[in-house]
Structures are given as structure tokens and as C-alpha cells.
Amino acid sequence: MPIRAAAIITVALLALPLSGEAQEASVSLGALVGANVADQAGQDVFAPHDKIGFIGGLSGTLRFGGRWAVQLEGLYVEKGGRENNDMDPDDAFDDKLSLRYLEFPVLVKFALASGGTRPALFVGPSFAYELSCSYDTAPGGVSSPTDCAEAGLQTRSLDIGIAFGADVEIPLGSGHLVVDGRGIVGLSSFDDSEANLDVRNRILALMVGYRFIL
């Protein structure tokens, strides 16, 4: 179901820039790097806490002459989260799940200005392919990371979400300095066990980068 929903959303969003009058298009390439705050949502998340992670990669933008654009990205994203029981010292635990993905957002952008400094809004599906997963239980503050499979945790290799946010392009040299803020929310649980737990990824990220027109 998430795959079908993502496909419908992708087609609908990509049709928006093409629905207007044909205009001269331009292509730009760029790189982004930053940090994110990740946690988990869902009915089976007991006591969620934030986890700081890295996010960064490459982007390609097809601008349709007006204010519409389509942006394709390839990002390395660290997700996961922590659970702890710091309210009860007699039953203390601090568990951390670290998920690392190669993620491909497909974004439709709408610029709020046509020249100079250009703020823009964007939204679109994001397809994340798991690279690795580790689980760290730290009773008494002693870290002991373990591969998720060895810890008995089963996760889906594909995690589909929705990315949304805003960026601003500031003229600098032959291109643009980019400041990007976004959220990515999983559409479904990444748990792949027989228990069918409801645990979904979500992050808030801030990135900076540079983009130039080919």
C-alpha cells in the first residue's frame, strides 16, 4: 500500500510543473550536507527520545522556466532513535536503534520568488534503502552495539516516506548557496517481524550546500 500511494503521489506531483505552458528549462546540480534529529513514532514506541544523525548527498534540479521545478536527490541519512526510562532509576535502561539509509527523495518545488534570492517550498515521496542497522543497549552507561539481525530485530529493506520543507537559494559566485530545512516522515512501519510492530521513522534535518546551473 505505501508503494502504491507513493507512486500516485509521485505522478500527481510531477504533473504539476508540466501542466502549465511550456517554457525554457534549466538544469542545476548541487551538494548538501548537514545534521538531523531523528526519533520514532507509532503505537509500539514506549518512551521515544531524539537521536542526532548525519545527512548529506547530491541533488539535481530541473527548473521549468517559471517557478516550478522537480528535484531528485541521493542522500545518505542516519535515522533511528532512543528509548530510555530515566524517570525510574530502579528500572533504568537506555536503548539506541541506529538505521542508515541511502535515500532518494523525488521533490516538486515551487519558488516564492523568480530571481535573486529564491525561497522555495517542496514536497514529495522519499524512497529509503537500508544500508545497515545496529542496536545498542547501554545498561549502567556501558555501550554494547550489536547488529540488528544478531539482536533479533527484523527491519524492512525499503522504507517509504514523505519529505517536505523549504529551502532558499542565495546567489554566490557562479551558483547559489543553499540552506535547506526539511522533515521526512515514514508512511508505514519499518518493522518486519511476525509481531508486526507499529514503529515509523521520522526526522527533522537542516542542511547547507551549493548549487550551480549547467
C-alpha positions as CSV (number, residue, x, y, z in Angstrom):
1,M,0.0,0.0,0.0
2,P,2.7,2.6,0.8
3,I,4.4,1.8,-2.6
4,R,1.2,2.4,-4.5
5,A,0.4,5.6,-2.5
6,A,4.0,6.9,-3.2
7,A,3.6,6.1,-6.9
8,I,0.3,8.0,-7.1
9,I,1.8,11.0,-5.2
10,T,4.9,11.0,-7.4
11,V,2.9,11.0,-10.7
12,A,0.5,13.7,-9.4
13,L,3.3,16.0,-8.2
14,L,5.4,15.6,-11.3
15,A,2.4,16.5,-13.4
16,L,2.1,19.9,-11.7
17,P,5.1,21.6,-13.4
18,L,4.1,20.1,-16.7
19,S,0.5,21.3,-16.6
20,G,1.4,24.9,-17.5
21,E,2.6,26.5,-20.7
22,A,5.9,25.0,-21.9
23,Q,8.9,27.2,-21.0
24,E,12.6,27.0,-21.4
25,A,14.0,24.6,-18.8
26,S,17.3,24.7,-16.9
27,V,19.3,22.0,-15.0
28,S,21.3,22.5,-11.9
29,L,23.4,20.2,-9.8
30,G,24.4,20.6,-6.2
31,A,25.6,19.0,-2.9
32,L,24.1,19.2,0.5
33,V,25.4,18.3,4.0
34,G,24.0,18.7,7.5
35,A,22.5,17.1,10.5
36,N,19.2,15.7,11.6
37,V,17.3,14.9,14.7
38,A,15.7,11.5,14.5
39,D,13.1,9.6,16.5
40,Q,10.4,7.1,16.1
41,A,6.6,7.3,16.1
42,G,4.0,4.6,16.4
43,Q,1.8,2.7,18.8
44,D,4.6,0.4,19.9
45,V,7.1,3.1,20.7
46,F,7.4,3.2,24.5
47,A,9.5,6.2,25.5
48,P,10.9,8.0,22.4
49,H,13.9,10.2,22.7
50,D,15.8,12.1,20.0
51,K,19.0,10.9,18.3
52,I,21.4,13.1,16.3
53,G,22.5,11.9,12.9
54,F,24.2,12.9,9.7
55,I,22.5,13.7,6.4
56,G,24.1,14.7,3.1
57,G,24.4,13.9,-0.6
58,L,23.8,15.2,-4.1
59,S,20.8,16.8,-5.9
60,G,19.8,17.6,-9.4
61,T,17.1,20.2,-10.2
62,L,15.1,20.6,-13.4
63,R,13.6,24.1,-13.5
64,F,10.8,24.8,-15.9
65,G,11.5,28.4,-16.6
66,G,8.8,29.7,-14.2
67,R,8.6,28.9,-10.5
68,W,8.1,25.2,-10.7
69,A,10.9,22.7,-10.5
70,V,11.5,18.9,-10.0
71,Q,14.4,18.0,-7.7
72,L,15.9,14.5,-7.5
73,E,18.3,13.7,-4.7
74,G,20.6,10.9,-3.5
75,L,21.2,11.2,0.2
76,Y,23.0,9.2,3.0
77,V,20.7,9.5,6.0
78,E,21.1,8.3,9.6
79,K,17.8,7.6,11.3
80,G,16.6,5.6,14.4
81,G,16.0,6.8,17.9
82,R,16.5,6.1,21.6
83,E,14.2,4.7,24.3
84,N,15.0,5.2,28.0
85,N,13.4,5.1,31.3
86,D,15.1,8.0,33.1
87,M,12.0,8.6,35.2
88,D,12.6,5.4,37.2
89,P,16.2,5.0,38.5
90,D,15.3,1.5,39.8
91,D,14.5,0.3,36.2
92,A,16.9,2.3,34.1
93,F,17.7,1.4,30.5
94,D,18.9,3.3,27.5
95,D,18.4,1.6,24.1
96,K,19.5,3.1,20.8
97,L,18.5,2.0,17.4
98,S,20.7,3.2,14.5
99,L,19.4,2.9,10.9
100,R,21.5,4.0,8.0
101,Y,19.8,4.6,4.6
102,L,20.6,5.5,1.0
103,E,17.6,7.8,0.4
104,F,16.1,9.1,-2.9
105,P,13.6,12.0,-2.5
106,V,11.6,13.0,-5.5
107,L,10.5,16.6,-4.8
108,V,8.3,19.1,-6.6
109,K,9.4,22.7,-5.7
110,F,7.6,26.0,-6.0
111,A,9.7,29.1,-5.8
112,L,8.3,32.1,-3.9
113,A,10.4,34.5,-5.9
114,S,11.5,34.4,-9.6
115,G,15.0,36.0,-9.3
116,G,17.8,36.9,-6.9
117,T,17.4,35.2,-3.6
118,R,14.9,32.4,-4.1
119,P,13.0,30.8,-1.2
120,A,11.0,27.7,-2.2
121,L,8.7,25.1,-0.8
122,F,8.9,21.5,-1.7
123,V,7.2,18.1,-1.1
124,G,7.4,14.6,-2.4
125,P,7.9,10.9,-1.7
126,S,11.2,9.6,-0.4
127,F,12.5,6.1,-1.0
128,A,15.0,4.9,1.5
129,Y,17.0,1.7,1.1
130,E,18.6,0.3,4.3
131,L,22.4,0.1,4.4
132,S,22.9,-1.1,7.9
133,C,21.1,-1.4,11.3
134,S,22.6,-1.6,14.8
135,Y,21.0,-1.9,18.2
136,D,22.8,-0.6,21.3
137,T,21.7,-1.5,24.8
138,A,23.6,0.5,27.4
139,P,22.7,-0.7,31.0
140,G,24.6,1.3,33.5
141,G,26.1,3.5,30.8
142,V,28.1,0.7,29.2
143,S,27.7,0.7,25.4
144,S,27.4,-2.6,23.6
145,P,26.2,-2.1,19.9
146,T,25.0,-5.2,18.1
147,D,23.9,-5.9,14.6
148,C,20.1,-5.8,14.4
149,A,19.9,-9.3,13.0
150,E,22.0,-10.7,15.8
151,A,19.8,-8.8,18.3
152,G,16.7,-10.5,16.8
153,L,15.4,-7.3,15.2
154,Q,14.0,-7.5,11.7
155,T,13.6,-4.4,9.6
156,R,12.3,-3.7,6.1
157,S,14.9,-3.0,3.5
158,L,12.7,-0.4,1.9
159,D,11.2,2.5,3.9
160,I,9.0,4.9,2.0
161,G,8.2,8.3,3.4
162,I,7.1,11.8,2.6
163,A,9.6,14.6,2.5
164,F,8.5,18.2,2.9
165,G,10.2,21.5,3.8
166,A,11.7,24.7,2.4
167,D,15.0,26.0,1.1
168,V,16.5,29.2,0.0
169,E,19.0,29.8,-2.8
170,I,21.3,32.8,-2.3
171,P,23.4,34.0,-5.3
172,L,27.1,33.3,-4.7
173,G,29.7,33.3,-7.4
174,S,28.6,31.3,-10.4
175,G,25.9,29.4,-8.5
176,H,23.8,29.6,-5.3
177,L,24.4,28.9,-1.7
178,V,21.6,26.7,-0.4
179,V,20.0,26.5,3.0
180,D,17.6,23.6,3.3
181,G,15.2,22.6,6.2
182,R,13.0,19.6,5.9
183,G,11.1,16.8,7.6
184,I,10.8,13.2,6.5
185,V,8.1,11.0,7.9
186,G,7.7,7.3,7.3
187,L,4.4,6.2,5.7
188,S,4.5,2.8,7.4
189,S,6.3,0.7,10.0
190,F,9.8,-0.4,9.2
191,D,9.4,-3.5,11.5
192,D,9.5,-6.7,9.5
193,S,8.9,-9.2,12.3
194,E,5.9,-11.5,12.9
195,A,4.8,-9.2,15.7
196,N,4.1,-6.5,13.0
197,L,5.0,-3.7,15.4
198,D,4.0,-0.1,14.6
199,V,7.3,1.8,14.5
200,R,7.9,4.5,12.0
201,N,10.9,6.7,11.2
202,R,10.8,10.5,11.3
203,I,13.5,13.1,11.1
204,L,13.9,16.9,11.1
205,A,17.0,18.0,9.1
206,L,19.0,21.1,8.4
207,M,21.5,21.2,5.5
208,V,23.6,23.7,3.7
209,G,25.2,23.3,0.3
210,Y,26.0,24.8,-3.1
211,R,24.1,24.5,-6.4
212,F,25.2,25.6,-9.9
213,I,23.5,25.7,-13.3
214,L,24.9,23.5,-16.1
